[in-house]
Every structure is written in C-alpha cells, then in structure tokens.
C-alpha cells in the first residue's frame, strides 16, 4: 500500500512539474490595454453602423419613426459629422459644430453616405492607434446610442439588422 502511495505522489509531482514547465515554455501575450479595448469597440460600433448603411435599401433612407425624428439618412449624416468632430479633436483643430451638424451640404446619394461613413470611421480608427484621446469614451457612447436607434428603426421597417442575422433566434 505504501508503494502505491509513493508511486501516486511521484506521478502527481511529475504531472505538476510537467504542467508548470509547459506553462513556462509558452510565450505569454499581455492583455490588451484600455486604449486598445476602446479602440476595438470604436471599430466594432462603426462597422455595425456602416453595415446597416450598406444593407438598408435606398427607398428606406428617408424613413423616420415620427415626424420629429431623424430619418435614416439624417442619422447616417449625424454619424459622419460625429466622426469628423472626433477627427478634429484628435488633430487639435477647432470645429464649427453648428455647421458640421447641420444637414446643409450633406450627401444625398446612398453611395456617397456609405463612402463618407467608411472613410471617416477608418480615419478616426487610424488616428486613435497613434494618438489616443480619452474623449473617445463619450464619442463611443454616443455612437452606440445611435446604433441602438438604428436597430429600432430597422425593426420598425421589418428588417433584421445585419449583426442579428447571424444570431440564433433573430
């Protein structure tokens, strides 16, 4: 019986030693920083909004849930303006928010809206990698709120949002 216990203890020590040695042999990667996580979240929300702009039929761009609400087109314009605002902050430029957030001079064509959403979102993402700015937290929250509104507007039109199509039970 004593030999069995000794054999068991010897095997247990061997197993622990092999496990520890194996764990040390593998390189460890540091967890992402807060800045990296926020940057990834920014990219994720921007992609969801861009996917919705691409997915939405042109005929639905002027839908608004109530007369007082923004249309899809205006929501996308607002997100482009928000990206441009964030770009100005990151570059240290002054911005005329009144002009930036007005509907005047905004692209009407769906393809132009999609192109501007894509380019402005990518530009912010690129700048964030080299020059992180804590104000991205508020801008990320803002973008997520508009994403939520767009989801509701999609559902009001009987359209399943792109991100939900891959989920079971959508």
N, CA, C and O of each residue as an XYZ file, in Angstrom:
680
protein
N       0.825     -1.188      0.000
C       0.000      0.000      0.000
C       0.876      1.261      0.000
O       0.584      2.251     -0.670
N       1.969      1.179      0.786
C       2.863      2.323      0.880
C       3.515      2.616     -0.472
O       3.702      3.776     -0.838
N       3.859      1.560     -1.210
C       4.468      1.747     -2.525
C       3.482      2.411     -3.479
O       3.885      3.225     -4.310
N       2.210      2.081     -3.374
C       1.188      2.700     -4.231
C       1.078      4.195     -3.936
O       0.974      5.010     -4.853
N       1.102      4.535     -2.688
C       1.019      5.951     -2.304
C       2.240      6.689     -2.818
O       2.126      7.788     -3.360
N       3.420      6.080     -2.648
C       4.645      6.712     -3.141
C       4.589      6.880     -4.665
O       4.966      7.927     -5.192
N       4.121      5.855     -5.359
C       4.002      5.917     -6.817
C       3.007      7.002     -7.223
O       3.257      7.766     -8.156
N       1.887      7.065     -6.524
C       0.890      8.089     -6.811
C       1.468      9.493     -6.604
O       1.295     10.366     -7.454
N       2.158      9.711     -5.468
C       2.767     11.009     -5.190
C       3.831     11.345     -6.229
O       3.931     12.493     -6.664
N       4.621     10.359     -6.628
C       5.652     10.598     -7.631
C       5.012     11.008     -8.959
O       5.493     11.940     -9.603
N       3.940     10.335     -9.381
C       3.231     10.677    -10.616
C       2.582     12.058    -10.518
O       2.585     12.813    -11.490
N       2.036     12.385     -9.374
C       1.411     13.688     -9.191
C       2.455     14.791     -9.301
O       2.217     15.815     -9.940
N       3.624     14.580     -8.671
C       4.706     15.579     -8.763
C       5.199     15.706    -10.196
O       5.468     16.810    -10.670
N       5.316     14.592    -10.875
C       5.753     14.613    -12.269
C       4.759     15.378    -13.132
O       5.152     16.160    -13.998
N       3.478     15.150    -12.896
C       2.423     15.836    -13.647
C       2.451     17.331    -13.378
O       2.366     18.129    -14.311
N       2.567     17.716    -12.127
C       2.622     19.138    -11.769
C       3.870     19.777    -12.374
O       3.802     20.881    -12.914
N       4.983     19.103    -12.287
C       6.235     19.639    -12.830
C       6.128     19.815    -14.344
O       6.559     20.835    -14.882
N       5.565     18.842    -15.020
C       5.411     18.937    -16.477
C       4.456     20.070    -16.838
O       4.686     20.800    -17.802
N       3.399     20.213    -16.072
C       2.425     21.279    -16.336
C       3.058     22.652    -16.139
O       2.871     23.544    -16.966
N       3.791     22.825    -15.071
C       4.441     24.101    -14.796
C       5.488     24.397    -15.869
O       5.574     25.519    -16.368
N       6.276     23.393    -16.217
C       7.304     23.581    -17.247
C       6.680     23.932    -18.582
O       7.166     24.816    -19.286
N       5.613     23.250    -18.930
C       4.931     23.515    -20.198
C       4.360     24.928    -20.202
O       4.456     25.641    -21.202
N       3.763     25.330    -19.076
C       3.197     26.670    -18.979
C       4.258     27.751    -19.108
O       3.986     28.819    -19.657
N       5.458     27.492    -18.613
C       6.531     28.469    -18.712
C       7.126     28.532    -20.109
O       7.654     29.568    -20.514
N       7.046     27.440    -20.842
C       7.648     27.396    -22.165
C       6.855     28.213    -23.187
O       7.414     28.672    -24.183
N       5.583     28.391    -22.947
C       4.757     29.126    -23.892
C       4.900     30.625    -23.664
O       4.863     31.094    -22.526
N       5.065     31.380    -24.759
C       5.138     32.831    -24.592
C       3.777     33.385    -24.168
O       2.729     32.916    -24.613
N       3.820     34.368    -23.319
C       2.570     34.980    -22.873
C       2.428     36.338    -23.549
O       3.398     37.079    -23.709
N       1.206     36.641    -23.935
C       0.936     37.948    -24.528
C       0.201     38.782    -23.483
O      -0.705     38.293    -22.809
N       0.592     40.017    -23.359
C      -0.084     40.856    -22.360
C      -1.527     41.120    -22.777
O      -1.830     41.173    -23.969
N      -2.404     41.282    -21.814
C      -3.791     41.595    -22.164
C      -3.848     42.970    -22.833
O      -2.978     43.812    -22.611
N      -4.883     43.191    -23.658
C      -4.975     44.498    -24.321
C      -5.143     45.620    -23.294
O      -5.762     45.441    -22.244
N      -4.582     46.761    -23.624
C      -4.713     47.934    -22.755
C      -6.131     48.487    -22.870
O      -6.885     48.118    -23.770
N      -6.476     49.369    -21.952
C      -7.782     50.023    -22.006
C      -7.939     50.775    -23.327
O      -9.001     50.742    -23.950
N      -6.871     51.452    -23.744
C      -6.911     52.196    -25.001
C      -7.174     51.275    -26.183
O      -7.952     51.610    -27.077
N      -6.525     50.110    -26.189
C      -6.729     49.142    -27.274
C      -8.159     48.613    -27.271
O      -8.773     48.458    -28.327
N      -8.681     48.339    -26.092
C     -10.060     47.838    -26.000
C     -11.062     48.887    -26.478
O     -12.002     48.566    -27.206
N     -10.862     50.125    -26.074
C     -11.764     51.193    -26.513
C     -11.655     51.392    -28.022
O     -12.663     51.607    -28.696
N     -10.451     51.321    -28.545
C     -10.256     51.430    -29.990
C     -10.968     50.311    -30.734
O     -11.588     50.546    -31.771
N     -10.879     49.091    -30.204
C     -11.572     47.949    -30.829
C     -13.085     48.140    -30.767
O     -13.793     47.832    -31.726
N     -13.578     48.647    -29.638
C     -15.017     48.893    -29.524
C     -15.459     49.960    -30.516
O     -16.527     49.854    -31.119
N     -14.632     50.986    -30.683
C     -14.933     52.047    -31.653
C     -15.093     51.425    -33.046
O     -16.069     51.685    -33.748
N     -14.124     50.608    -33.423
C     -14.147     49.961    -34.746
C     -15.399     49.090    -34.881
O     -16.042     49.077    -35.930
N     -15.734     48.374    -33.827
C     -16.890     47.477    -33.860
C     -18.203     48.241    -34.078
O     -19.013     47.854    -34.920
N     -18.410     49.314    -33.327
C     -19.646     50.096    -33.477
C     -19.688     50.760    -34.856
O     -20.735     50.790    -35.503
N     -18.551     51.287    -35.298
C     -18.500     51.911    -36.622
C     -18.839     50.907    -37.715
O     -19.546     51.235    -38.668
N     -18.333     49.677    -37.575
C     -18.612     48.631    -38.570
C     -20.099     48.283    -38.588
O     -20.680     48.100    -39.659
N     -20.709     48.192    -37.428
C     -22.140     47.876    -37.362
C     -22.969     48.948    -38.057
O     -23.901     48.637    -38.799
N     -22.628     50.207    -37.815
C     -23.374     51.311    -38.438
C     -23.139     51.309    -39.943
O     -24.078     51.503    -40.716
N     -21.910     51.093    -40.362
C     -21.596     51.035    -41.792
C     -22.321     49.870    -42.461
O     -22.854     50.024    -43.560
N     -22.345     48.719    -41.817
C     -23.067     47.559    -42.372
C     -24.555     47.870    -42.549
O     -25.174     47.441    -43.523
N     -25.117     48.615    -41.605
C     -26.529     48.980    -41.711
C     -26.754     49.934    -42.881
O     -27.730     49.796    -43.619
N     -25.849     50.903    -43.048
C     -25.979     51.852    -44.160
C     -25.905     51.120    -45.493
O     -26.626     51.455    -46.433
N     -25.036     50.127    -45.572
C     -24.881     49.343    -46.805
C     -26.084     48.436    -47.045
O     -26.491     48.215    -48.186
N     -26.640     47.922    -45.972
C     -27.725     46.948    -46.064
C     -29.094     47.574    -46.339
O     -29.950     46.957    -46.972
N     -29.287     48.781    -45.866
C     -30.592     49.427    -45.958
C     -30.930     49.758    -47.415
O     -30.125     50.386    -48.103
N     -32.100     49.348    -47.892
C     -32.492     49.707    -49.260
C     -32.605     51.227    -49.410
O     -33.024     51.928    -48.489
N     -32.230     51.708    -50.570
C     -32.253     53.142    -50.858
C     -33.631     53.750    -50.577
O     -33.730     54.879    -50.097
N     -34.681     53.001    -50.875
C     -36.047     53.502    -50.694
C     -36.387     53.761    -49.225
O     -37.344     54.479    -48.936
N     -35.628     53.195    -48.307
C     -35.900     53.362    -46.871
C     -35.093     54.497    -46.233
O     -35.333     54.826    -45.071
N     -34.156     55.099    -46.947
C     -33.271     56.103    -46.371
C     -34.009     57.320    -45.794
O     -33.493     57.981    -44.893
N     -35.190     57.616    -46.296
C     -35.920     58.784    -45.786
C     -36.978     58.430    -44.747
O     -37.740     59.299    -44.323
N     -37.036     57.157    -44.329
C     -37.969     56.756    -43.275
C     -37.563     57.410    -41.963
O     -36.383     57.474    -41.617
N     -38.568     57.892    -41.243
C     -38.371     58.396    -39.888
C     -39.504     57.843    -39.026
O     -40.653     57.824    -39.468
N     -39.205     57.394    -37.804
C     -40.228     56.787    -36.959
C     -41.340     57.740    -36.556
O     -42.491     57.326    -36.420
N     -41.012     59.005    -36.364
C     -42.003     60.039    -36.064
C     -41.594     61.280    -36.839
O     -40.438     61.396    -37.247
N     -42.516     62.207    -37.050
C     -42.146     63.423    -37.783
C     -41.001     64.210    -37.138
O     -40.249     64.895    -37.831
N     -40.870     64.112    -35.814
C     -39.830     64.856    -35.106
C     -38.470     64.158    -35.137
O     -37.456     64.762    -34.789
N     -38.444     62.904    -35.548
C     -37.214     62.113    -35.527
C     -36.381     62.320    -36.777
O     -36.880     62.772    -37.808
N     -35.119     61.987    -36.672
C     -34.259     61.977    -37.850
C     -34.612     60.782    -38.724
O     -35.060     59.746    -38.235
N     -34.402     60.945    -40.018
C     -34.549     59.826    -40.950
C     -33.267     58.985    -40.883
O     -32.284     59.383    -40.258
N     -33.296     57.822    -41.534
C     -32.072     57.026    -41.636
C     -30.958     57.877    -42.233
O     -29.836     57.887    -41.727
N     -31.274     58.588    -43.310
C     -30.279     59.425    -43.988
C     -29.667     60.429    -43.005
O     -28.449     60.603    -42.956
N     -30.522     61.079    -42.232
C     -30.041     62.071    -41.268
C     -29.235     61.421    -40.138
O     -28.271     62.010    -39.648
N     -29.619     60.227    -39.729
C     -28.840     59.507    -38.710
C     -27.441     59.205    -39.232
O     -26.456     59.374    -38.513
N     -27.356     58.761    -40.478
C     -26.047     58.474    -41.063
C     -25.232     59.761    -41.220
O     -24.026     59.763    -40.974
N     -25.882     60.851    -41.625
C     -25.195     62.145    -41.716
C     -24.637     62.530    -40.347
O     -23.500     62.986    -40.222
N     -25.467     62.333    -39.331
C     -25.063     62.684    -37.973
C     -23.837     61.875    -37.551
O     -22.942     62.404    -36.893
N     -23.793     60.608    -37.922
C     -22.642     59.783    -37.568
C     -21.395     60.217    -38.332
O     -20.292     60.181    -37.786
N     -21.557     60.626    -39.582
C     -20.421     61.160    -40.353
C     -19.905     62.426    -39.661
O     -18.699     62.590    -39.476
N     -20.816     63.310    -39.285
C     -20.433     64.555    -38.602
C     -19.756     64.243    -37.270
O     -18.788     64.910    -36.903
N     -20.241     63.255    -36.550
C     -19.626     62.871    -35.276
C     -18.204     62.371    -35.490
O     -17.300     62.692    -34.718
N     -18.014     61.580    -36.548
C     -16.659     61.107    -36.870
C     -15.753     62.284    -37.217
O     -14.602     62.340    -36.784
N     -16.277     63.216    -37.994
C     -15.489     64.392    -38.371
C     -15.169     65.248    -37.144
O     -14.088     65.828    -37.051
N     -16.104     65.323    -36.214
C     -15.874     66.046    -34.965
C     -14.735     65.384    -34.185
O     -13.835     66.065    -33.693
N     -14.780     64.053    -34.077
C     -13.732     63.329    -33.364
C     -12.390     63.512    -34.054
O     -11.362     63.645    -33.389
N     -12.390     63.520    -35.380
C     -11.152     63.764    -36.126
C     -10.572     65.127    -35.776
O      -9.365     65.264    -35.575
N     -11.429     66.123    -35.704
C     -10.978     67.474    -35.348
C     -10.364     67.488    -33.950
O      -9.329     68.118    -33.729
N     -11.000     66.796    -33.010
C     -10.455     66.731    -31.652
C      -9.077     66.070    -31.657
O      -8.141     66.567    -31.029
N      -8.959     64.957    -32.365
C      -7.692     64.222    -32.399
C      -6.575     65.031    -33.066
O      -5.404     64.915    -32.706
N      -6.962     65.846    -34.041
C      -5.969     66.662    -34.756
C      -5.715     67.998    -34.072
O      -4.831     68.748    -34.487
N      -6.489     68.306    -33.017
C      -6.324     69.576    -32.318
C      -6.873     70.759    -33.099
O      -6.443     71.893    -32.889
N      -7.804     70.510    -33.982
C      -8.383     71.578    -34.810
C      -9.658     72.114    -34.169
O     -10.372     71.392    -33.474
N      -9.924     73.369    -34.409
C     -11.202     73.950    -33.981
C     -12.240     73.552    -35.010
O     -11.944     73.392    -36.194
N     -13.465     73.395    -34.530
C     -14.522     72.975    -35.443
C     -15.767     73.816    -35.204
O     -16.102     74.154    -34.069
N     -16.436     74.142    -36.283
C     -17.705     74.858    -36.211
C     -18.800     73.799    -36.113
O     -19.277     73.291    -37.128
N     -19.193     73.471    -34.880
C     -20.163     72.398    -34.682
C     -21.519     72.725    -35.293
O     -22.221     71.829    -35.761
N     -21.890     73.997    -35.292
C     -23.166     74.410    -35.888
C     -23.208     73.995    -37.358
O     -24.187     73.415    -37.828
N     -22.132     74.304    -38.066
C     -22.054     73.973    -39.488
C     -21.893     72.461    -39.686
O     -22.537     71.865    -40.549
N     -21.036     71.861    -38.883
C     -20.748     70.436    -39.018
C     -21.996     69.574    -38.846
O     -22.192     68.604    -39.579
N     -22.838     69.929    -37.876
C     -24.009     69.096    -37.589
C     -25.285     69.564    -38.283
O     -26.360     69.027    -38.014
N     -25.188     70.550    -39.165
C     -26.374     70.936    -39.935
C     -26.523     69.970    -41.110
O     -25.560     69.315    -41.506
N     -27.717     69.886    -41.656
C     -27.962     68.993    -42.792
C     -27.508     69.612    -44.116
O     -27.500     68.951    -45.155
N     -27.135     70.880    -44.059
C     -26.776     71.603    -45.272
C     -25.498     71.040    -45.904
O     -24.487     70.837    -45.231
N     -25.574     70.797    -47.198
C     -24.411     70.334    -47.947
C     -24.053     68.876    -47.727
O     -22.977     68.437    -48.133
N     -24.923     68.128    -47.099
C     -24.647     66.710    -46.849
C     -24.967     65.897    -48.099
O     -25.835     66.283    -48.883
N     -24.282     64.784    -48.292
C     -24.530     63.966    -49.482
C     -25.922     63.336    -49.439
O     -26.363     62.854    -48.396
N     -26.591     63.344    -50.558
C     -27.926     62.751    -50.623
C     -27.854     61.305    -51.098
O     -28.654     60.470    -50.678
N     -26.903     61.013    -51.968
C     -26.817     59.679    -52.552
C     -26.337     58.657    -51.527
O     -25.402     58.906    -50.765
N     -26.988     57.521    -51.526
C     -26.671     56.428    -50.612
C     -25.185     56.058    -50.716
O     -24.516     55.887    -49.697
N     -24.676     55.937    -51.933
C     -23.273     55.547    -52.132
C     -22.317     56.564    -51.518
O     -21.286     56.184    -50.964
N     -22.645     57.847    -51.609
C     -21.794     58.889    -51.022
C     -21.826     58.829    -49.496
O     -20.803     59.015    -48.838
N     -22.999     58.569    -48.946
C     -23.135     58.447    -47.490
C     -22.292     57.270    -47.001
O     -21.555     57.392    -46.022
N     -22.403     56.144    -47.679
C     -21.638     54.953    -47.294
C     -20.141     55.230    -47.383
O     -19.387     54.873    -46.477
N     -19.709     55.866    -48.471
C     -18.284     56.166    -48.652
C     -17.766     57.088    -47.540
O     -16.669     56.882    -47.020
N     -18.557     58.102    -47.181
C     -18.122     59.029    -46.132
C     -18.129     58.378    -44.745
O     -17.246     58.632    -43.926
N     -19.129     57.545    -44.497
C     -19.155     56.813    -43.224
C     -17.911     55.942    -43.103
O     -17.254     55.909    -42.063
N     -17.605     55.244    -44.180
C     -16.466     54.323    -44.168
C     -15.146     55.073    -44.000
O     -14.321     54.707    -43.162
N     -14.949     56.112    -44.790
C     -13.664     56.824    -44.732
C     -13.476     57.565    -43.412
O     -12.378     57.553    -42.855
N     -14.521     58.206    -42.901
C     -14.375     58.948    -41.641
C     -14.163     57.998    -40.469
O     -13.374     58.295    -39.571
N     -14.850     56.866    -40.463
C     -14.665     55.877    -39.390
C     -13.261     55.300    -39.396
O     -12.652     55.127    -38.340
N     -12.741     54.999    -40.596
C     -11.378     54.454    -40.700
C     -10.341     55.483    -40.271
O      -9.356     55.147    -39.613
N     -10.567     56.733    -40.646
C      -9.604     57.773    -40.294
C      -9.516     57.958    -38.779
O      -8.425     58.110    -38.228
N     -10.667     57.945    -38.113
C     -10.652     58.058    -36.647
C      -9.919     56.854    -36.052
O      -9.076     57.010    -35.169
N     -10.242     55.660    -36.537
C      -9.600     54.446    -36.011
C      -8.090     54.500    -36.172
O      -7.353     54.117    -35.264
N      -7.628     54.970    -37.313
C      -6.189     55.071    -37.570
C      -5.529     56.068    -36.622
O      -4.477     55.788    -36.047
N      -6.149     57.221    -36.466
C      -5.575     58.235    -35.569
C      -5.565     57.776    -34.116
O      -4.639     58.089    -33.367
N      -6.597     57.034    -33.720
C      -6.659     56.559    -32.336
C      -5.499     55.635    -32.005
O      -5.050     55.585    -30.860
N      -5.011     54.903    -32.999
C      -3.892     53.986    -32.755
C      -2.610     54.749    -32.429
O      -1.775     54.272    -31.660
N      -2.459     55.930    -33.015
C      -1.232     56.691    -32.786
C      -1.392     57.781    -31.723
O      -0.415     58.189    -31.096
N      -2.611     58.244    -31.526
C      -2.839     59.341    -30.579
C      -4.166     59.108    -29.869
O      -5.211     59.596    -30.302
N      -4.112     58.364    -28.788
C      -5.344     58.068    -28.062
C      -5.845     59.316    -27.350
O      -5.060     60.115    -26.839
N      -7.145     59.467    -27.328
C      -7.772     60.609    -26.664
C      -8.929     60.070    -25.817
O      -9.805     59.370    -26.327
N      -8.928     60.393    -24.543
C      -9.951     59.899    -23.628
C     -11.365     60.308    -23.989
O     -12.327     59.696    -23.525
N     -11.502     61.346    -24.822
C     -12.843     61.775    -25.230
C     -13.529     60.738    -26.103
O     -14.722     60.841    -26.386
N     -12.767     59.740    -26.526
C     -13.367     58.671    -27.334
C     -14.436     57.933    -26.530
O     -15.364     57.364    -27.105
N     -14.309     57.941    -25.213
C     -15.298     57.250    -24.378
C     -16.688     57.845    -24.618
O     -17.648     57.109    -24.849
N     -16.795     59.163    -24.562
C     -18.084     59.817    -24.806
C     -18.550     59.629    -26.238
O     -19.739     59.432    -26.491
N     -17.611     59.689    -27.176
C     -17.975     59.518    -28.586
C     -18.423     58.083    -28.859
O     -19.326     57.852    -29.663
N     -17.791     57.127    -28.190
C     -18.186     55.723    -28.332
C     -19.592     55.512    -27.780
O     -20.412     54.825    -28.389
N     -19.858     56.104    -26.630
C     -21.199     56.021    -26.044
C     -22.217     56.649    -27.004
O     -23.287     56.085    -27.235
N     -21.888     57.791    -27.549
C     -22.761     58.492    -28.482
C     -23.057     57.624    -29.718
O     -24.209     57.491    -30.130
N     -22.011     57.043    -30.295
C     -22.189     56.188    -31.478
C     -23.045     54.969    -31.143
O     -23.880     54.555    -31.948
N     -22.840     54.396    -29.962
C     -23.618     53.215    -29.559
C     -25.096     53.564    -29.373
O     -25.968     52.751    -29.680
N     -25.378     54.765    -28.872
C     -26.777     55.191    -28.729
C     -27.443     55.315    -30.096
O     -28.593     54.912    -30.272
N     -26.718     55.875    -31.061
C     -27.290     55.991    -32.404
C     -27.412     54.623    -33.074
O     -28.355     54.379    -33.826
N     -26.477     53.750    -32.806
C     -26.591     52.392    -33.325
C     -27.877     51.749    -32.799
O     -28.611     51.114    -33.556
N     -28.146     51.913    -31.508
C     -29.373     51.360    -30.926
C     -30.617     51.928    -31.587
O     -31.576     51.202    -31.850
N     -30.600     53.226    -31.855
C     -31.742     53.847    -32.530
C     -31.908     53.260    -33.933
O     -33.028     52.984    -34.362
N     -30.808     53.073    -34.639
C     -30.872     52.490    -35.983
C     -31.433     51.068    -35.943
O     -32.180     50.664    -36.835
N     -31.070     50.314    -34.907
C     -31.600     48.956    -34.762
C     -33.126     49.004    -34.645
O     -33.832     48.239    -35.301
N     -33.621     49.907    -33.804
C     -35.079     50.033    -33.634
C     -35.731     50.448    -34.955
O     -36.784     49.924    -35.319
N     -35.115     51.374    -35.662
C     -35.676     51.820    -36.942
C     -35.692     50.669    -37.965
O     -36.641     50.537    -38.738
N     -34.656     49.856    -37.962
C     -34.647     48.676    -38.840
C     -35.827     47.776    -38.493
O     -36.574     47.347    -39.373
N     -35.988     47.495    -37.201
C     -37.059     46.592    -36.757
C     -38.439     47.172    -37.085
O     -39.352     46.428    -37.445
N     -38.597     48.487    -36.965
C     -39.879     49.111    -37.320
C     -40.203     48.924    -38.806
O     -41.367     48.958    -39.206
N     -39.173     48.727    -39.603
C     -39.354     48.507    -41.036
C     -39.386     47.024    -41.398
O     -39.379     46.668    -42.576
N     -39.420     46.168    -40.389
C     -39.468     44.731    -40.639
C     -38.149     44.173    -41.158
O     -38.128     43.120    -41.795
N     -37.044     44.878    -40.888
C     -35.731     44.439    -41.350
C     -34.907     43.998    -40.140
O     -34.798     44.721    -39.149
N     -34.337     42.814    -40.237
C     -33.457     42.330    -39.179
C     -32.091     42.988    -39.381
O     -31.518     42.884    -40.466
N     -31.561     43.658    -38.365
C     -30.246     44.287    -38.512
C     -29.179     43.258    -38.876
O     -29.245     42.114    -38.425
N     -28.190     43.656    -39.692
C     -27.169     42.699    -40.148
C     -26.522     41.888    -39.035
O     -26.355     40.678    -39.186
N     -26.154     42.515    -37.925
C     -25.458     41.790    -36.866
C     -26.356     40.727    -36.224
O     -25.848     39.738    -35.695
N     -27.668     40.910    -36.260
C     -28.590     39.963    -35.636
C     -28.882     38.763    -36.533
O     -29.392     37.749    -36.056
N     -28.575     38.863    -37.788
C     -28.881     37.756    -38.715
C     -28.056     36.521    -38.457
O     -28.462     35.416    -38.815
N     -26.914     36.691    -37.849
C     -26.077     35.548    -37.580
C     -26.360     34.935    -36.209
O     -25.811     33.891    -35.856
N     -27.215     35.595    -35.453
C     -27.542     35.134    -34.113
C     -28.760     34.218    -34.163
O     -29.706     34.484    -34.904
N     -28.742     33.130    -33.371
C     -29.926     32.270    -33.312
C     -31.107     33.016    -32.714
O     -30.939     33.811    -31.789
N     -32.277     32.770    -33.227
C     -33.490     33.379    -32.698
C     -33.710     34.812    -33.138
O     -34.513     35.520    -32.531
N     -33.019     35.260    -34.176
C     -33.198     36.646    -34.608
C     -34.440     36.691    -35.435
O     -34.818     37.755    -35.924
